[in-house]
Amino acid sequence: MSKNKITIAECEKKNKITIAEFESKVFEIEDIKLIMRGKISELVDDYPYERRASNNMSLNAYIETRIKPLIGDFTSEIIDGTLRKAHGKSKLQTIRESYDHN
């Protein structure tokens, strides 16, 4: 058992969710696919946003302001509609439009 293991009650106080839940929330709110490296049951800060980021925001700016502060040392990537890593200078609108929503 890990020294850093915390109970569900402590998670709720700190608003922690699993990596899998975090990835799902990002997709539901932002309409972009985030992939994180780690066990899907590992905990990160909850994704607190209710509205998606501006279409004009660059991927780099989005990652720096909305993702990195919540996931700490975990590695993450945004995957576009061609199943490739999205370029950091891409606008979120371009990434969102790359997915086939049919």
PyMOL commands that set and color helices and strands:
alter all, ss='L'
color gray80, all
select helices_A, chain A and resi 8-14+19-30+59-71+92-97
alter helices_A, ss='H'
color red, helices_A
select strands_A, chain A and resi 16-18+33-36+43-45+76-79
alter strands_A, ss='S'
color yellow, strands_A
deselect
rebuild
show_as cartoon
